[in-house]
Amino acid sequence: MKTLMTLIGLTLGVWSLLESTSILAAPIIDPGTIYLAPDYAGQAVPLYVSGGDAVQGLNLHVSVEQGGPDFSPTGKLGPVITDVDVTNRTIFAGRHDGQTTIADFPQAWVVATATTSGTVSANGILAWITFDTTGLLEGAGPFSLTLEDPAGVPSDFAGIGARLSAGQLVISGVPEPDAGQLGAIGLALTLLFRRK
């Protein structure tokens, strides 16, 4: 029994060591919660990747509400995707062979690119996604944002898998403040009242 427990302990120790290194790591893409202005076109937001793995290309699949009504009779109408750019001001900037748009439905896009040579580090801005919320008022949603196409094919880095998380789009006139913003406001108020 003691030998079994020792073996289990060693196995868990080795696994945690491997998990903390890049041997088992994969690039991570987590869109989180994205706040969009109501009834407004041309809202470009960055999509970030982390992990730092060396990658040679990207197949990016982006869907709002699983592609919306174009892919399901019960699909939910949500913000429209008007552009997905993976080559300008991204980790592939200056090192790509161009962008191929494979599909560009109102709520589902698939784009791809590859490096001209070598690799890039999967750490930084991966893409700029431009949304149009025309006709959507404050409080609409939230709308799901997934990194797979409506058929369930996930994004990847030219054959290298990624850890993908689902995000959401929230239509809000005023974005929710984060802890840093609240801290800055508190500091500003403290300094303001201290001077009086």
N, C-alpha and C positions, 0 to 999 in steps of 0.2 A: 504494500500500500504506500509506504514511504517513497519507494522508487517511482511509482506512478505519479505521485504528487510532485516529485522533483522533476520528472519528465514534463508534466503539464506546466510547471512553473518556468522551466527553461524554454519551452515552446512559446509560451506567452511573452517571455522576455525578448526572444529573438524576433517574434512577430512585431512587437511594439517598436523595436529598434528599426526593423525594415520599414514599418509604416511611417516612421518619422523621417526617413531618408527618401531620396527621390527614386529608389529602386521600385517601390510600389506606388509611387505618387502618380497622379494624372493632373493635367491642367484643370483648374476649377473655374466654372462660369456660373455665377449666381447673380441674376439681374436684380434681385431684391424687389423693393417697392419703388415704382417710378411714378412720380406725381406729374400730371399733365394739366395744362390750362384748359378750361372748358371752351368749346366752340372756336378752336384756333388751329390753323394749319402750320406746317413747317417747324414742328418741335423736334429738333435733333437732340438725342440723348446718347451718352456713351454707354457701351456695354463692356465691362471689364473682365479680364482673365487674370488668374494668379496661378502660381506654382512654379513658373520659371523654366518649365521643360523646353528642350530644344524641339521645335516643330518646323516642318517644311511646307505646310499648307493648311488650308481650312475649308471645311464644308459646313457652312452655317445655315441652320434651319431655324426659322423664327415664326411662331404662330401666336396670334391673339385669339383666345377662345377657340382653340383647336381648328382655326381656319375660318370660323364663322359660318354664315349661311351658305357660302359657296361649297362647303364640304359636308354639311349636315342640314337636313330639313328643319331641325330644331336648334341649329346653331345660333348663338347669341351675337347680335350685331355689336361691334365694339370699335375702338379706335382703328383707323385705317393706317397701314404701313405704306408710306409713299416712297421710301428709299432705305436701302441697307448698304452702307459703304464700309468695306473692310480694307481698303487700300490707302485712304488719305487720313493722316493724323492717327494712325493705328500702329500696332506692332509690326505690320507688314509694309509701312510707308518706305518707299525707296528701295524695297527689296522684293518686289512682286512682279509677276508676269501679266498683270492685269486682273480684272475681276470679271467673272462669268456669272451672269444672273440666270439661274436655271428655272426659277418660277417666281412670279411676282403678282400674286393674287392680292386683293385688298387686305386680307388679314393673315396671309401666309407668304413668306418669301424664303427662297433658297438661293444662296450665293456661294461662290467658291473662288479661291485664289491659291497660288503656290509661289514659293520663293523662286527667284531667278537662279540662285545657287545657294548652297549652304542652308542654314537654319536661322530662325529668330527665336528669341526667348518669349515664351507664353506668359508674359507678365506686363500688364498695362491695358491700354484701350484696345479692345479686340475689334470693335465695330461702332459705327454711328448709325443708330436707327432713327428714322424720321417718321413721326406720327402726325396724323391729322384727326382732330377731335371735332370737326365741323358737325354741328347738330347734336353733340353730346353736352349736356349741361352739368354743372357742378353737382356732385353727389351720385352721378351715374357710375355703375360698376360696384365693386372692383371687377376688373377683367383679367383673366388669366393670361400670362405671357410664358410660353414654353419654348424650349430650344430644340424642338423637334417639329417635323412637318405633320400635317394632319393624318398621315398614314402611320405615324409613330416612329419614323426614321430619325434618330438623334443626330445632333451636330457632332462633328469629330474633327481632328486635326490630320486630315489626309491619311486616315487609317488608324491614327492614335486616338484612343478613347479619351473622354473627358468626364469629369464629375460635373453633372448638370443639375441645377436646381431650377425649380419653377419660380417665376416672379409674378407680380401683379401690377396692373396699371390702375391708378386712382385719379379720377377727374376732380381736381380741387383748385379753387381760386387762390388759395393760400397754402403753400406746402407746409406740412407738419414740421415744426422745428426739431432738430436733433439736439442731443445733450450739449454739443459744442456751441451751437447757436444760442441755446439758453444760457450757457455759461458766459458767453461774450456779452449778451444783453445784461445779465446780472452784474458783470464787471463794469460795464459802461454806466449803469445806473448808480452803482456804488461810487464810482469816481465823480459822477455828476453831483450827487448829494453831498459828497465829502467836501467839495469846493465851496459849498454855500455856508 
